[in-house]
């Protein structure tokens, strides 16, 4: 088996997981789940970018003040 995702998870395991998800949720519910997952991932990325901006913004302001004081 060729490892596909996290270490030892191969294509066979991925197929089994997809099959179980189809059995649990049905074909109609999966697009809603994927849409919700996509929104969650995008909001997570947005939050991470905001945090990164807040961390780098004070550093940039400090550098600008140091340059003005010279």
C-alpha positions as CSV (number, residue, x, y, z in Angstrom):
1,X,0.0,0.0,0.0
2,X,1.2,3.5,-0.8
3,X,0.8,5.9,2.2
4,X,-1.6,8.6,1.1
5,X,-2.2,10.9,4.1
6,X,-1.0,10.7,7.6
7,X,1.8,8.1,7.7
8,X,0.3,4.6,7.4
9,X,-3.2,5.5,6.1
10,X,-3.4,4.1,2.6
11,X,-5.9,4.2,-0.3
12,X,-7.8,1.2,1.1
13,X,-8.4,2.9,4.4
14,X,-9.5,6.1,2.7
15,X,-12.0,4.2,0.7
16,X,-13.4,2.5,3.8
17,X,-13.7,5.8,5.6
18,X,-15.5,7.3,2.6
19,X,-17.9,4.3,2.5
20,X,-18.6,4.6,6.2
21,X,-19.3,8.3,5.9
22,X,-21.7,7.6,3.0
23,X,-23.5,5.0,5.1
24,X,-23.8,7.3,8.2
25,X,-24.8,10.5,6.5
26,X,-26.2,9.6,3.1
27,X,-25.5,11.2,-0.3
28,X,-27.7,14.2,0.3
29,X,-26.2,15.3,3.5
30,X,-22.5,15.2,2.4
31,X,-22.6,18.4,0.3
32,X,-23.9,20.3,3.4
33,X,-21.2,18.8,5.6
34,X,-18.5,19.7,3.1
35,X,-19.9,23.2,2.8
36,X,-19.8,23.6,6.5
37,X,-16.3,22.2,6.7
38,X,-15.2,24.6,4.0
39,X,-16.7,27.6,5.9
40,X,-15.0,26.4,9.1
41,X,-11.6,26.1,7.4
42,X,-11.9,29.5,5.8
43,X,-12.9,31.1,9.1
44,X,-10.0,29.4,10.8
45,X,-7.6,30.7,8.1
46,X,-9.0,34.2,8.5
47,X,-8.5,34.1,12.2
48,X,-5.0,32.9,11.8
49,X,-4.2,35.7,9.4
50,X,-5.7,38.2,11.8
51,X,-3.6,36.9,14.6
52,X,-0.5,37.0,12.5
53,X,-1.3,40.6,11.4
54,X,-1.7,41.7,15.0
55,X,1.6,40.1,16.0
56,X,3.5,41.7,13.1
57,X,1.8,45.1,13.4
58,X,3.3,46.1,16.7
59,X,6.7,45.0,15.5
60,X,6.4,47.2,12.4
61,X,5.2,50.1,14.5
62,X,8.2,49.8,16.8
63,X,10.5,49.7,13.9
64,X,8.9,52.8,12.4
65,X,9.2,54.7,15.7
66,X,12.8,53.7,16.1
67,X,13.5,55.0,12.6
68,X,11.7,58.3,13.4
69,X,13.7,58.8,16.6
70,X,17.1,58.5,14.8
